[in-house]
Amino acid sequence: MATDGAWITFETSSVTKPAGVSIQAINMDTGATLTIADNGSYNQRPNISGDLLAYESNILGYYQVFIYRLAEGDTFQATSSTHDERLNEIHGPLVTYVDEGTGTYDVFASSLTFVTTP
């Protein structure tokens, strides 16, 4: 579970696949409830900073970090290796995570930029 301002985000049982785990967020000021990820996979470790919510999902068969924009309602894959990338943390446009690709735990940081395409 993680909080930022009025938002609380957490893991819960998946509706689409009983064995899966979904990510939800609730705005305590407005009562708005959002399902961030419910794809039948294991989605975990949600973190939130402002309008950005980061979480990990094994939808590809290994864990990758995804970013959800609360205001826009869209999701982007933030990491792209074929190894587990986990233990994410987000602060503003900076997301950090651990990559297990080399057999050791290497820490990486990425700065997020969203570009609007016409």
C-alpha positions as CSV (number, residue, x, y, z in Angstrom):
1,M,0.0,0.0,0.0
2,A,1.1,3.6,-0.7
3,T,-0.3,7.1,-0.3
4,D,0.2,10.5,-1.8
5,G,-2.1,13.4,-1.0
6,A,-5.7,12.1,-1.1
7,W,-4.8,9.0,-3.1
8,I,-4.3,5.5,-1.6
9,T,-3.2,2.6,-3.8
10,F,-3.1,-1.0,-2.8
11,E,-3.1,-4.7,-4.0
12,T,-6.3,-6.7,-4.0
13,S,-7.6,-10.0,-5.4
14,S,-8.1,-10.0,-9.2
15,V,-11.7,-10.0,-10.5
16,T,-10.6,-11.5,-13.9
17,K,-8.5,-14.4,-12.5
18,P,-8.9,-15.6,-8.9
19,A,-5.2,-16.4,-8.6
20,G,-4.1,-13.0,-9.9
21,V,-3.6,-9.8,-8.0
22,S,-4.9,-6.4,-9.1
23,I,-3.9,-2.8,-8.3
24,Q,-6.5,-0.3,-7.2
25,A,-6.5,3.4,-6.1
26,I,-9.0,5.4,-4.1
27,N,-9.2,9.2,-3.8
28,M,-10.3,9.8,-0.2
29,D,-11.4,13.4,-1.0
30,T,-13.7,12.5,-4.0
31,G,-14.4,8.8,-3.3
32,A,-13.3,7.9,-6.8
33,T,-12.1,4.3,-7.1
34,L,-9.9,3.3,-10.0
35,T,-8.8,-0.2,-11.1
36,I,-5.2,0.4,-12.3
37,A,-4.3,-3.2,-13.4
38,D,-6.6,-6.2,-13.4
39,N,-5.2,-8.4,-16.2
40,G,-5.2,-11.8,-14.5
41,S,-1.5,-11.5,-13.7
42,Y,0.3,-10.8,-10.5
43,N,0.5,-7.0,-10.2
44,Q,2.2,-5.8,-7.1
45,R,4.1,-3.1,-5.1
46,P,2.1,0.0,-6.1
47,N,3.8,3.4,-5.4
48,I,2.3,6.8,-6.1
49,S,3.7,10.3,-6.6
50,G,1.4,13.1,-7.7
51,D,-0.3,12.0,-10.9
52,L,2.0,8.9,-11.5
53,L,1.4,5.5,-10.0
54,A,4.1,2.8,-10.5
55,Y,3.7,-1.0,-10.1
56,E,5.2,-4.3,-11.1
57,S,3.4,-6.9,-13.2
58,N,4.4,-10.3,-14.5
59,I,2.0,-10.1,-17.5
60,L,4.9,-10.8,-19.8
61,G,6.1,-13.8,-17.9
62,Y,8.7,-11.8,-15.8
63,Y,8.3,-8.7,-13.7
64,Q,8.4,-5.3,-15.4
65,V,7.7,-1.8,-14.0
66,F,4.6,0.0,-15.4
67,I,3.4,3.6,-14.9
68,Y,-0.2,4.6,-14.8
69,R,-1.2,8.3,-15.2
70,L,-4.2,9.0,-12.9
71,A,-5.5,12.1,-14.8
72,E,-5.2,10.5,-18.3
73,G,-6.0,6.9,-17.3
74,D,-3.3,5.3,-19.5
75,T,-0.5,2.9,-18.7
76,F,3.1,2.7,-20.0
77,Q,5.7,0.0,-19.6
78,A,8.7,1.8,-18.0
79,T,11.2,-1.1,-18.2
80,S,11.9,-3.4,-21.1
81,S,14.4,-6.2,-20.3
82,T,13.6,-9.9,-20.4
83,H,14.6,-10.2,-16.7
84,D,12.7,-9.4,-13.5
85,E,12.8,-5.7,-12.7
86,R,11.2,-5.1,-9.3
87,L,11.2,-3.1,-6.1
88,N,10.1,0.1,-7.8
89,E,9.8,3.5,-6.2
90,I,8.5,6.6,-7.9
91,H,9.1,10.3,-6.9
92,G,7.9,12.8,-9.4
93,P,9.1,11.8,-12.9
94,L,11.9,9.6,-11.4
95,V,11.4,5.9,-11.1
96,T,13.9,3.5,-9.5
97,Y,14.0,-0.3,-9.6
98,V,16.2,-3.3,-9.1
99,D,17.2,-5.4,-12.2
100,E,18.0,-9.0,-11.6
101,G,19.3,-9.7,-15.1
102,T,23.0,-10.2,-14.2
103,G,22.3,-12.5,-11.3
104,T,23.0,-9.6,-8.9
105,Y,20.7,-6.9,-7.8
106,D,21.6,-3.8,-9.8
107,V,19.7,-0.5,-9.0
108,F,18.6,1.7,-11.9
109,A,16.8,5.0,-12.2
110,S,14.9,6.4,-15.1
111,S,13.5,9.8,-15.7
112,L,10.0,9.7,-17.2
113,T,9.0,12.0,-20.1
114,F,5.6,11.8,-21.7
115,V,5.4,13.2,-25.3
116,T,2.1,14.0,-27.0
117,T,1.9,12.9,-30.6
118,P,-0.5,14.7,-32.9
